[in-house]
């Protein structure tokens, strides 16, 4: 099938490449000419495991092309996916301007009936706004589908190729049938397609992220209580996770969540609740706990040293999670900002996100390091913020010898307190007394 993917960010590029891998002919469109020029050469602007190889392979096969031209993209496709950003406004509500502009641009050049599919995360009622926008520009028939994405950064290609579920919010049986044909290759083993109304499909995405964020914030709140009462959140996690009604996923206490989805979507849900005049205190609590959690490592460091002025702190990990270079709402940025404000010197390292971080952070008290060992040299303490796998297997004896102090602040509970103590470290985890 001939498909157009509008937007070449994490969602659009991954989804477009995966659809091409399954045999469709996909045109990816973006208004950023420099990005499109790079993509035409096989240069992928984001880090996502497996994505670059996928893009290059499908470019070579002729199934994946790139353009900035709406007329070319729309008139050579039967289905147009919208996968553009939906950032937060000042009050936390979802900014739909990019989505509606994409819909308007489609309508202005379409010459035959189309199916318009929303992949972007959008609030309830957006499908109707898209319909109204298109109807203002054309009398040609079209249909609208809500098809939210469920891709985890760092595992997006795998999630797209082997989805847990494919949510389709449709307004007609014909639209449902076309979407089933598009996703047929993804559902060979068993049918993962769930068909519902557009409002429910739009809401499903938000509720899914809110549930996962709730688990994280709940465990972080319980971790704080564990520290006060002398319990170990790691043991508690195993104890409750063994209950099949709860399970182990998203039960890890840490330095808070970040990224492009959870923070934005929680705030958007709050805005939807306000607009509907519905009291939703749990949503506020999730966000409040997470923002508090992002300050926790800085507080632990200050409590240990008394003052961090002129202290040197190594920060291991800058991206909001492993296997991505995404720094949006990353807890490490909050920590670094606080340490610099208090007069500390910071030595920074991340396996992937260094170049992006250097564009965001410019301060004379920052040293950019080549690896975690280099970052530890001469430091009074280490703060592990992102749980990159390589940090689990460092030679701690070598690390200890090169440090000036012995403090280790483990923001992801990657190490065991007793083992760290035996190696001479003053160890501080999350929810560990």
Steps between C-alpha positions, in 0.01 A plus 500: 500500500619857436530685831602851607654560843497867600769563762840331531551500876513192723146393408485592133841377393484172691144425388572597140812284484320203655206531261747506211673194643165320482473571127308828479628794296544783749571867441622680814433873495647773717510878462862500626696496173833429668359196678350366177826553312686304767242221500523469122867415558409243766610726788261449792468806730399304811656207682277195511642146495451336160344805334790613282541154346124480439493839328799428277369157400160632394644801318714259300194282430307802373222463755595803713540852364509848650357836397405848616229529232143445623364484145738220406438312824122526510431441133715186497335343805166352598553523875658800678636454851551807720790452742599855588586641845225584749690705760357639821372855523570713807196360683596140418236449233589344165607731218319371192625765259743265321236228465235734362751668268594158362131420446450835326803441277365158401160645415643778284670259257291182511335405171356158585331346807743440787524340839657735758653322797621664821809339658583802717383493860195724497217582745148368469311677225799559271367271227193722476718813483699343218177419316376859538835640385509286186135567416573873498752449219354232274181321398687180411398206719735379772494311827684548828659230718656531846795258515713591804857370523636295790874518437760504777807703418794263497276214383285680244590286199425179687176645640389604152585170333351289779224710658311399814190649344395722212228746600273622222242768567283498189183663370417251223542129415685600182765687700538204735556265207770719344684524832478123548662454160781741590576315822436147369869412497534606864225265617585169334551308825182625662260789460623796702254751354248665733230704326308771685365851462745785442448663842580177682807439283630849574437453871663155510844643424481752784361253751771244417777752566326630810478147642872438445591840646277425799693181575830685484389787722334264747821298538705817536269621776522163674880510461507822699288343772722190501805713573321659795383167643813294435352279228665425165296587191687236300370226727155655500499508119572128481239431764217682326608419145462130567126560524376426147242777535785751532799360309852641488486755218542869582557434870854633518566792733737757361579862425170566323370454147557732207475485124254634247194300608429448869546859625319653203216249499432525873471878467279468193267267691485753781409769246227277354363443848495874571323570172241234585462647851606167649709479818802270444729524806689180417633647176634802688661274759679293234660811355579655839673185626706474184619860514594448864685181410714683246634713788583201721855426385600865539360497855685180589824644364458826691411315822813285473744782427331779694596728214587401144677827427835417338421128516536290185213269413510248216165445330457168324219516245325803350221359280164449669536122454750254349524424127396848393658842462179677605557763768146633524406541870799282595557480878875546443441853373323597823786355705769675297318833518473475878864398548627784283275749682656391829854548370601143420714387210344218298664239282248362252479184292231322300566227242271654236360838604821703538472702178139597571584585861785726393252705299281545808759546774765770488675577828864548601456251786415213263757250381396271215649156546585216261362220719379420853856438625615839375198663665584340835859630504552746783132509593373532853194295410323324215131532414362225276188641335441290187524122524714430194606134500869582485478669841405168661833335425761766569813413695405661828849449646646709218227759544565528875875552449454793263239682708580769752203404719298182540134608473278314253142613438316228312192656340389169347596246770741325266734387776471317832569701811701231679726441200561871453575542870751213483685685224524812712219705352251708698196374312159665472218341300133585459277349768792316657563583868 
